[in-house]
Amino acid sequence: MSETQDPLRSLFQQAADVGRDGALAAPVAEIAARGRRVRRRRVAALVTVACLVAGGGGATVATLLSRTPAPVGPAGTPSSGRPSPDRQPSPVSTAPGSSAPPAPESTVSSPPPGSTASSPPPGATRETATEPP
């Protein structure tokens, strides 16, 4: 089987021969220079990212530290039996037409030692054991 001479095939072979003859490896100095440029760009990008991360972290820390802390109450238990103002029980809602709950009466303080306990201090009311506070 002999192949007929195809003019297009012979032109492609000539072009391949010319390309093969003209293809030369780049000089070592040029390849090394390209590598150095790539390395410089990579290092510059890493340094930029590191600076942005450090700056962002510093700004975050500065923002968090510049806030005034919320006031903290005492660590001990309150001395009185009443709840603190921020922990008052919620008021009891009443149905329409009913009366409001009675106002709490003031408590009687104990008299100082050495005084008589027969009369309450002025402005205080006496409570009995059968009346709720």
C-alpha positions in Angstrom: 0.0 0.0 0.0 1.7 3.0 -1.1 0.5 6.3 0.0 -0.1 9.0 -2.4 1.7 12.2 -2.0 -0.6 14.6 -0.3 0.5 18.2 -0.7 -1.0 19.2 2.6 0.8 16.4 4.5 4.1 17.5 3.1 3.6 21.1 4.1 2.8 20.0 7.7 6.0 18.0 7.8 8.1 20.9 6.5 6.5 23.2 9.2 7.3 20.6 11.9 11.0 20.4 10.7 11.4 24.2 10.8 9.7 24.4 14.2 12.0 21.7 15.6 15.1 23.4 14.3 14.0 26.8 15.7 13.0 25.5 19.2 15.7 26.1 21.6 15.7 25.8 25.4 15.7 29.2 27.2 19.0 30.1 28.7 19.5 29.2 32.4 19.8 32.8 33.5 16.4 33.7 32.0 14.8 30.7 33.8 16.4 31.7 37.1 15.3 35.3 36.7 11.7 34.1 36.2 11.9 32.0 39.3 13.2 34.9 41.4 10.4 37.2 40.2 7.8 34.6 41.1 9.4 34.1 44.5 9.4 37.9 45.2 5.8 38.2 44.3 4.8 35.3 46.5 6.8 36.7 49.5 5.3 40.1 49.0 1.8 38.6 48.9 2.4 36.7 52.1 3.8 39.7 53.9 0.8 41.8 52.8 -1.6 39.1 54.2 0.4 38.9 57.4 0.2 42.7 57.9 -3.5 42.7 57.2 -4.1 39.9 59.7 -2.0 41.6 62.4 -3.7 45.0 61.8 -7.1 43.5 61.9 -6.4 41.5 65.1 -4.9 44.6 66.7 -8.0 46.7 65.8 -10.3 44.0 67.2 -8.4 43.9 70.4 -8.3 47.6 70.7 -12.1 47.8 70.1 -12.8 45.1 72.7 -10.5 46.6 75.3 -11.8 50.2 74.8 -15.4 49.3 75.9 -16.3 50.1 79.5 -17.2 47.0 81.4 -20.7 46.6 82.8 -21.0 47.4 86.5 -20.8 44.3 88.7 -22.8 44.0 91.9 -21.3 42.9 95.3 -20.2 39.3 95.6 -22.0 38.7 98.9 -25.6 38.1 99.6 -27.8 41.2 100.3 -28.3 41.9 104.0 -32.0 42.7 103.8 -34.7 40.1 103.1 -36.0 42.2 100.2 -35.1 41.5 96.6 -32.9 44.0 94.9 -34.5 46.7 92.7 -33.5 44.9 89.5 -35.0 41.6 90.7 -38.4 42.8 91.9 -41.2 40.3 91.3 -43.5 41.2 88.5 -46.7 43.0 89.5 -49.8 40.9 89.6 -52.2 41.8 86.9 -55.8 42.2 88.1 -58.9 41.6 86.1 -60.9 44.7 85.0 -63.3 45.9 87.6 -61.4 44.4 90.6 -59.5 46.3 93.1 -55.7 46.7 93.1 -53.8 44.6 95.7 -53.1 46.3 99.0 -49.9 48.3 99.3 -47.2 46.7 101.5 -47.0 48.1 105.0 -43.7 49.3 106.4 -41.9 46.8 108.7 -41.3 47.5 112.3 -37.7 47.7 113.3 -36.5 46.3 116.6 -35.8 48.9 119.2 -32.2 49.5 120.1 -30.9 47.7 123.2 -31.8 49.3 126.5 -35.0 50.9 125.3 -38.5 49.8 126.1 -40.3 47.7 123.5 -43.8 48.9 124.5 -44.2 51.6 121.9 -43.2 51.4 118.2 -41.0 54.1 116.7 -42.9 57.1 115.3 -44.3 56.6 111.8 -44.1 52.8 112.1 -47.1 50.5 112.2 -47.4 47.3 114.3 -48.2 44.1 112.6 -49.8 41.1 114.2 -49.0 37.5 113.4 -52.4 36.9 111.8 -52.1 39.7 109.2 -50.0 39.1 106.1 -47.2 41.5 105.5 
